[in-house]
Each structure stands twice: as C-alpha cells, then as structure tokens.
C-alpha cells in the first residue's frame, strides 16, 4: 500500500452497482457456499448499543433462515440487555445459556460455536484481533467501523482481509453509506463525469457531546476506561477515527483513492475535564489526494454550537452533495426508493454469502480508517504526514497488557491515562505507556 489502488471507471461502476437489490450478485468470486435455504447463524461479539442494533438490523432484513445463536461481551449487563432486546424476534432468537460468553476471551468461545456470520462491535481497538480470529475460524463477517486505531492494526486488518478473500469469506463493513441508495446512485453519476474532474471536497462531522459514564468508586482504572472507551485513543482512536471515518470514507470513494498526505490543527478546548479521558474535541485538516484535489475535513464535539454532518464535492463542471444531488452541467436529485442502509448492508452481505459471490470490503474500510488515523496524527504532532509515513508507522496505542493477543485476567487493573497529545511535542513514533 504505497499509493492508491487504481481502479478503472468500468470496474468501479461494477462494484458501486452492488446496491439495494443486487450487491452480492455483482461482486466477484467463484466459491462454493451455503445454498439459499441454509441458515445464517449469527454470533454477536460486543453487545452494547451498536452490536445489539446490528443484530436487530440483520433480522430486519426479513430474509429467511436467519438466527441469532451466540453473544459475547465483557460486561454481564450488556449481554443481558442484548438478550432482552433480541428476544422480541421470537423463534429467530436461538441464544442459550451455554452460548453466552463473558470476559476478554469471550470472542474465542463464541467463534468455537456453529455460528457462520459474526458481528464485530466491540470498541475499535479490539477489531484487528477479533477480525483475525474470525477469519481463522472460517466465519463470514460484518465488522463495525473503524477497524483499527493505529497503523499496525490497519496492516493486520488488511492481511486478515486477504486471508478472508482466499477462503471465500464475505466481509462487509459498517460504512453504511456504501450500501445507501442515495450515495450509490449519486456517486455513480459523479464517476461517470457528471461534475467533471473532482478538484476539491469538504467533509464534516460537527456535533455536540456524547455519552459519558461518571466513574464509580468500585471501578478500577481499566473498568472505567472500558466503560468510557470513547474517550481513550487505544480503544476508539479519537472521535476523528470513530465517527468522522464515515465522511472520510465518502471522500475516498468519490476520489477513488486515499490521500497522499495531510496537515491539520485541533485540540481539547471545551471538553477538558479528565472524566473525558484524553481525546481531543475538535480537528480541522487539509488532505491532499494523488490527483492534486484538496479535501477540507472538520469534526468537533462542542455543545450549543452549529452542527453539520455532510459531504460536499466540487468538480470542474459542477458540484454535488454525494448523498442527494448534483448541480451544474448535469442536474440530478435522488428520488428513488431508499431502504434503511443499516439493514441493507446486512442484506447485501447475506445475499453475497448465499450466492457464492462473497463481498470483501476489508481493504476499503481499512484505507478509510487509516485516512482518519493519518489526520489524527497530523494534528497530534503538528506535522505534515504522508500516507507512506503513516502506513509504515509502528506505534501501538494499546497498553502492554493488551498486545499480541494478551489480556489481563480481570478488570482489576491499574492503568493511568496517557497525557493529552500536544503538537510540537507528540511524536509519530511513540509509546504512550
């Protein structure tokens, strides 16, 4: 991955056509898989709100022969909450006491069951490890985004994605805009020249603050961090990686490339209380792409301020909101059917599995994840950083107790929070612990 992976317009349109009704049938591959009558047995690794909702989304496809068969989490109440929520699906909920697993190694026990479709929805810091194990176990995967928090994690994810391809496993990521009819139809037209050559774009995830769980006296350092994973870079990657990856993924998609370099600013100006860990509350960046296009990237978590979550693209012959309309030499506004993309991404994955033509979005989502990591590190260090520098970086954000597949025996662990990143002081190659 020393540069963009060029794809012809014809190939890109073939892949983009993998939308509402036909994604799986158009993806490449010649592997023998389950027939349409075979059961999709779903295991959920990470039973918080996103994991539980993803399991509901699978069942909401209304496709026949889908069952939830196993659950795994580190927190008992999360697992119980998922069980209580999913029981409403009646006979499709097949989870038993002996297919519910707790602890840091719960994912291994779940992967040893007869599930053949795994949802990965733990904090992103665990994603590369869980994806690798799922692929080794021969499971089809739906993975939430982002798929890593550092460059070594991205490299691991890409390697596992290639192994999944060799095994004929289907891998779909939670970058749901890639399965959203409005984006598919509009970006197809952009790639067909509707706005000419894309020369710049603006992408935003600006919003107010999110949840935070005040620390309880009985919580260890590790338990507090796990329950507030969003505010620790080793678990979430900072909010530019956890959330803004969606908009950056659209930029990569529109430009059919990843950026060559990035430079930016940001900090921790409003959300300064230690209760919010050590992540920043705003980022502003310029990404430069191989064709010379510049992308302005902006994200923040400030209450009582203007919000914007969107993308805007400028070409030599027009402009576009790539999820809705095109203006210029071509006039277009999406007015077709728009299935729920959170459901459609699972429908596409399941249809791909059953058709014997698996999808594989591993590299695509890994590159979008690294795009966000590149932006974070450019801001953290205050330096202009290239894609190749970022891809080669060996900084591991996880504490030593969680490296190389290791885990502590329990939550009872002291773990100080690393210092807040300071531009001009923080280095690209570093050890936060």
Helices and strands as residue ranges (DSSP letters): H 9-16, H 23-26, E 40-45, H 49-60, E 66-73, H 76-86, G 87-92, G 97-99, E 100-102, H 106-111, E 117-120, G 124-126, H 127-136, E 140-143, H 151-167, E 171-173, G 176-179, H 181-191, E 198-207, H 221-227, G 229-231, H 233-236, H 239-242, H 245-255, E 259-267, G 274-276, E 282-289, E 294-301, E 308-315, E 318-321, E 325-328, E 332-333, H 341-355, H 362-381, E 385-386, H 387-392, G 400-402
